Amino acid sequence: MKDIKERIFGIIRSISRPEAEAVISYLSKSNYFTRGCWSHHKERGGLARHSLEVYEHMLSHAAGFPSDSIAVIALFHDLGKTVHRSEYGPGHGHRSVAILDELGFPLTREERTAIGHHHGFFKGDCPIRSFLKSADCTSARNWSEARHRGHGHHSMHSRP
């Protein structure tokens, strides 16, 4: 997990935005690196591993999207899973945006939409949101397939 933590912190530090260190501080104090996701990546540290997999997938298929935006939405899309819904309301995507707002971390309109609405239906046009949703689903599906085959955690890039 230490390698994943160092990689994520390095990526965040490469983002040219104010308050990147505030996000790193939040992640260090939260359960981001110790908890699993709900329906996939259930193992300890699964949330951070999943977020890094989403980032790697998006970066390798970037299709002209800004690298800062890819890092922000991939690494922070599930940030809302680090808190209980009673703290910021329902919907972990919306909680993720609320946490970033509270930390003073600036988001573009597209990033805000992508993170806040990466699950479910969205009425509107936001290509980077669709890209995030696809990468998110790919990571979850790859984890489930690996579990079904009896393998442990894996990288999205190491599929047979």
FIDO-611581 format. One line per 10 residues: number of its first residue (from 0); their letters; for each residue x, y, z of C-alpha. Coordinates in nm, 2 decimals, m for minus. Example, Ala and Ser with C-alpha at 12.3 -4.5 7.8 and 13.67 -1.06 7.14 Angstrom:
0> AS> 1.23 m0.45 0.78 | 1.37 m0.11 0.71
This chain:
0> MKDIKERIFG> 0.00 0.00 0.00 | 0.29 0.23 0.06 | 0.38 0.23 m0.31 | 0.02 0.32 m0.40 | 0.01 0.60 m0.15 | 0.34 0.75 m0.27 | 0.23 0.72 m0.64 | m0.11 0.89 m0.56 | 0.06 1.17 m0.36 | 0.31 1.22 m0.64
10> IIRSISRPEA> 0.03 1.26 m0.90 | m0.16 1.50 m0.67 | 0.16 1.71 m0.62 | 0.20 1.73 m1.00 | m0.14 1.89 m1.04 | m0.10 2.26 m1.08 | m0.37 2.37 m0.84 | m0.38 2.54 m0.51 | m0.48 2.33 m0.21 | m0.33 2.01 m0.35
20> EAVISYLSKS> m0.15 1.97 m0.02 | m0.48 2.01 0.17 | m0.61 1.72 m0.03 | m0.30 1.51 0.06 | m0.35 1.60 0.42 | m0.71 1.50 0.41 | m0.63 1.17 0.24 | m0.36 1.10 0.50 | m0.60 1.15 0.79 | m0.90 0.97 0.62
30> NYFTRGCWSH> m0.96 0.60 0.55 | m0.88 0.65 0.18 | m0.58 0.42 0.19 | m0.73 0.16 0.43 | m1.09 0.10 0.32 | m1.23 m0.10 0.04 | m1.51 m0.01 m0.20 | m1.87 m0.14 m0.14 | m1.92 m0.37 m0.44 | m1.57 m0.41 m0.58
40> HKERGGLARH> m1.22 m0.37 m0.46 | m1.35 m0.48 m0.12 | m1.01 m0.56 0.03 | m0.82 m0.33 0.26 | m0.68 m0.04 0.05 | m0.91 m0.12 m0.23 | m1.05 0.23 m0.26 | m0.70 0.38 m0.33 | m0.61 0.09 m0.56 | m0.93 0.13 m0.76
50> SLEVYEHMLS> m0.88 0.51 m0.79 | m0.52 0.45 m0.92 | m0.65 0.19 m1.17 | m0.91 0.44 m1.30 | m0.63 0.70 m1.33 | m0.40 0.46 m1.52 | m0.68 0.36 m1.75 | m0.78 0.71 m1.83 | m0.43 0.83 m1.88 | m0.35 0.55 m2.12
60> HAAGFPSDSI> m0.67 0.63 m2.32 | m0.66 1.01 m2.27 | m0.82 1.11 m2.60 | m0.71 1.48 m2.56 | m0.84 1.54 m2.21 | m0.61 1.76 m1.99 | m0.39 1.54 m1.77 | m0.47 1.75 m1.46 | m0.84 1.69 m1.51 | m0.78 1.32 m1.55
70> AVIALFHDLG> m0.58 1.30 m1.23 | m0.84 1.51 m1.04 | m1.15 1.31 m1.15 | m0.99 0.97 m1.14 | m0.82 1.00 m0.80 | m1.10 1.20 m0.63 | m1.42 1.05 m0.78 | m1.48 0.82 m0.49 | m1.35 1.05 m0.21 | m1.71 1.06 m0.08
80> KTVHRSEYGP> m1.68 0.70 0.03 | m1.44 0.82 0.30 | m1.73 0.97 0.50 | m2.07 0.86 0.61 | m2.37 1.00 0.41 | m2.49 1.17 0.72 | m2.20 1.42 0.69 | m2.26 1.54 0.34 | m2.58 1.38 0.22 | m2.65 1.09 m0.02
90> GHGHRSVAIL> m2.45 1.01 m0.32 | m2.08 0.95 m0.29 | m2.00 1.16 m0.60 | m2.18 1.46 m0.45 | m2.00 1.40 m0.12 | m1.67 1.39 m0.31 | m1.74 1.74 m0.46 | m1.85 1.87 m0.12 | m1.52 1.75 0.04 | m1.31 1.91 m0.23
100> DELGFPLTRE> m1.51 2.23 m0.19 | m1.46 2.23 0.18 | m1.08 2.19 0.13 | m1.08 2.48 m0.11 | m0.96 2.26 m0.40 | m1.07 2.43 m0.73 | m1.27 2.22 m0.98 | m1.36 2.31 m1.33 | m1.73 2.28 m1.43 | m1.65 1.96 m1.62
110> ERTAIGHHHG> m1.46 1.80 m1.33 | m1.74 1.89 m1.09 | m2.00 1.73 m1.32 | m1.78 1.42 m1.38 | m1.71 1.36 m1.01 | m2.06 1.44 m0.89 | m2.24 1.24 m1.16 | m2.01 0.95 m1.24 | m2.29 0.70 m1.15 | m2.63 0.69 m1.29
120> FFKGDCPIRS> m2.81 0.90 m1.55 | m2.69 1.25 m1.64 | m2.89 1.48 m1.86 | m2.64 1.68 m2.05 | m2.32 1.66 m2.25 | m2.00 1.61 m2.05 | m1.75 1.38 m2.24 | m1.50 1.36 m1.96 | m1.78 1.24 m1.73 | m1.86 0.96 m1.97
130> FLKSADCTSA> m1.49 0.88 m1.99 | m1.47 0.86 m1.61 | m1.78 0.64 m1.59 | m1.63 0.40 m1.84 | m1.29 0.37 m1.67 | m1.47 0.33 m1.33 | m1.68 0.05 m1.46 | m1.38 m0.11 m1.63 | m1.18 m0.12 m1.31 | m1.48 m0.26 m1.11
140> RNWSEARHRG> m1.54 m0.53 m1.38 | m1.18 m0.63 m1.40 | m1.16 m0.67 m1.02 | m1.48 m0.89 m1.03 | m1.35 m1.10 m1.32 | m1.02 m1.15 m1.14 | m1.20 m1.26 m0.82 | m1.42 m1.50 m1.02 | m1.10 m1.65 m1.17 | m0.95 m1.68 m0.82
150> HGHHSMHSRP> m0.68 m1.42 m0.86 | m0.60 m1.16 m0.60 | m0.58 m0.78 m0.67 | m0.44 m0.68 m1.00 | m0.37 m0.40 m1.24 | m0.61 m0.32 m1.52 | m0.31 m0.34 m1.75 | m0.22 m0.70 m1.66 | m0.53 m0.87 m1.80 | m0.46 m1.19 m2.00
